[in-house]
Amino acid sequence: MSKVQYPVFKGRLVMGSPTMLNTKDHEGKPQPDESKHHWFMGFAVPKGAAWDAIWNAMYGCAANDPRCTAALCGQAGFNWKTEDCDAPENPQNKGKPSYPAGHMLIKFTRYKTIGPVGLYDGNYQPIINPNAFNRGDWFHISASTVFNGAATVKTNAGMYQNIEALMFAEKGEEIISEAAFDPKAAFAGVQGGTLPNAGQAQQAPSAPVQAATTPPPQASAPVTPAHDLVQPQTPGNATPPPPPPVVATEQSYNVNGQVFTRSQLLAMPGWTEAHLAGLTLA
């Protein structure tokens, strides 16, 4: 059975990033195989009608695929690439910002060979600056699903979750990092003291710079060429002007219908050579 397109749904970005390319393996080491470089994203979707529509499309795709059927996708361990945030696979994740209560989690992986995810604002214009949004913001999501073809649960039978494009919906509470130290949680109920200028870094005074004294250049006497070496400049033997310099043309790229030069893209925060590899040349 071919892939099934989800109805466009709204989700909160709680894991990964649509702009940060993952170039490492599962052990955190550099991945030499560029075909395995990918973007990973996890979105939290409120339980209720919105999630029910996603689940119905997902289950129907699996159950109606003759390679899968309801018998296989109904087994424990079938990899839907989803989690219940109220009962996560790892109980230690319950209550974390990336597992908000009352939501279902759906995870997407998009490989570099396909190209980056399309990012748009509410005016259908491409989002170029990756710092324009944060983890924790809400997006409208265009995505699809298809059975991965594995025959058994032991061989990781499950669904591919394919993300195609995102449209920014609204700001949400930013998720900085779950590994970061949270002073509000660590010192809850404790009253601390206040220090003036505690949030300002003290700038060390710089040493005065003494201007170096440079002796004035000595005037040199004009050099007069020998008379027999001077070629008269007549209209027939005038020295031609030098040819104009050759101006190098910088490579340009097409980003969602807009053309940018290489230097313009690399000057934007978060953009690297890896992003350029998947773009269309203009």
N, C-alpha and C positions, 0 to 999 in steps of 0.2 A: 504493500500500500504506500502511496506517496505521502509526503508530509502534510500535516494539517495546520492551517494558519489559525492562530488564536485571534479572538476578537481583541482589538486594542484595549489594553488594561492599564491601570494606574498602580505603580508600585514605588516603594521607598528604597533608594539605594543604601544598603546596609553593609555590603561586602564588596571588596575589589574596587575597580575603576574602569570606565570605558576608554580612558586615555593612557593608562599606565600599562605598557607592554611587559608581560612577565617573560623574562629570558633565562630563568633558572629552573632546575629540575626540582623534584619533590624533596631533595635533600638540601636545597638552597645553594647548590653548586651551579656554575654557568652551564647552560644547555647548548652544546655545540651544534645540535641539529636545529636550524632556524625554522624548519617546518613545524616544530613543536612549540615555538614561541606563540604566546596567546594572550588575550585579554580575558579576565575573569570578572564576573559581576554576580552579586546576589541581591535580589529584590524581595522585600517583605510586602505581601498583599493582604489587606484586611480579609478576615474570614467573612463569609456571607455571599451575596449574589455575585460579586466580582470574582471571587475565587471559584465559586461553583461553576461559572462559565468556563474558566480555564481548565478545571478538573474534568468537566464533561468532554471537552475537546481532546484532552490528553488521554483519558481512559478510552474514549471511542477510537482514537487512532491506534492504540495498542491492541484493544480487544478485537477490532475488525481487521487487523493485519493478519493474513493467513500464516505468516511466519511466526507470529507471536500467539495470538488468540487469548481469550479471557483466562484460559487455564494457566498460561505462563505468567501473565502480568498479575494474576491474583495470588501468586506465591510470595511468601515473606522473603524479603531480600531483593525483590525486583527493583532496579535502580531507576526511580522516577526523577531523581535529581531535585527532590523537594523535601522539605522538613516541616513539621508542625512546631512552631516556636514555643508552644505551651508544653510540648513533650518532645524535646530534641533528642536526636540519636545519642548524643553525649549529654547526660543530665547536668554536667557542670556548665553547659552553655545556657541553661535556663536563666532568664533574667538579664542576660547581657544585652547591651544596646543593639547588637546585630541579630538578636532574637526577641523582638518586641512582642509582648503578650497580645494575644488575639489576632495573630497574623500567621500566614503560611509563607514559607520561604521557597523561592524558586531560583535555581542557580544556572548561569549561562557561561559557556566557554566559546570564544570566537578566535580562530587561529589566524596568524599573520598572513598566511597564504590567501585568505579570503579578503583581507583588508580591514581597516578600522571600522568601528560602528558609526553609522551616520548619527550626528548630533545636531539637533535643531532647537531653536527657541520658539516661543509662541507665535512669532510672525513668519514661521517657516524658513528662517534664515539660519545658515550653519553656525554652530558654536565653535569658534576657532580657539579661544583661550580656555585651556583646561582648568584654570583657576576661577572661572566664572561660576562654578557650582561646587558643592561639597558632598562628601558622603553623608547621608542623612536627608538629602533633598529628594523630592518626589518627581517622577517622570511618567509620561505616557509611553507605553512600550509596544513596539511592533515585533512580534516573535512567532515562531512556529515550532512544531515538534514532529519527530519521526522515530520509529522503532530502530534500535541500533543493530538488529540482525543477529545478536548472540542467541544461541539455542537454549541455554540453561542459565539459571541464576548463578551457578558456580562459575560460569564464564562471563559474568557481569551483564546478563540480559537487562535491558532497560531502555530508556528513551534519550535521544539527543534533544537538547533544548537549544534552539538556534535563535539568537537575538539578531535583529536586522537593523533597527533604528530606534532612537530615543528622542522624545520631545520634552523639554523642560516643562514641568507643571507648576511647582511652587517650592518655596524654601521649607526645609524641615530642620529639626534640631540636629546640629552637626555632630557627627560621630568622629572624634579625633583619633583615638586609638584605644582599643580595649587593653593593650599592654601598658598604656601610659599611666603614671601615678595620678590618682585623683585625690587632692588634698581635702576636698569637701567630704568625701566618703571616709577618708582615713581619720580626720579630726572632727567628725560629726559630734556635736554637743560640747565641744571644747572652745572656750573663749580665749583667743590669743590677743597679744598686744599689737599696737600699731607703730610702725617705724616711718618717720618722715622720709620721703624720697626713696622708699624701699624698692619701688619698681623702676627706678632709674639707674642706669649704669654710670659709675663714676669714670669720667674721662680723664686720663692722665695728661698733665700739661706737656706739651711738646717742647723740646729743647729749641732755643732760638737758633735760627739758621743764619750764619754769617755769610754775607755775599762775598763771593770770591772776586778778588781784584784782578782784572785782566788788563795787561798793558795794551795801550792803543796800537792798532796795526801800523807798521811803518809804511809810509807812502813809497810806492815803487815808481821808478822813472818809466815813462812810456817807451815802449819798444817800437822802433821804426824799422820796418822790413827793408832789406836791401832792394835797391831800385830794379835790379835785374830779375828779382823774384816776384815782382808785382805784375800780375796779368791785367792788362787794361780791360775794363768792363764795357764792351761794346754790345750793341743790340744783338749781334750774332753769336756771342759767346757768353751771355749772362748766365750766372750760376742758377740752376733751377731750384725752386723751393723744395724742402724736404717733404716726402709723402706724409699724408695725415696718419696719425697712429691708428692701429687696428683696435677697435673697441670690442672686448669679449662680451658675448651675450650670455646672461645668466639663465640657468634652467628655471622654467616656471612649471607649476603644478596646478591641476584643476581640483579644487576642494569643494565638493558639493555645488558645482556650478560657478564658483568664483575662482579667479586665477590669482595665484600668489607666487612670488619668486622664492627661491630656496632660502635666501637670507631673511626674507620677511617671515617665513614659517619658523626658522630656527631661532629667530629673535623673540618669538612668543614663548611665554613661560610654559615649561613642561614638554616642549616639542624637541625631539631628537631625530637623528638620522633614521632610526627605526620607523618613525612615523612616515617618513618620506618614501620608504621602500614600497609601501602599498598604495601610493597615490598614482593618479593618472597624469601623465605628462601633458602639459598644455601646448 
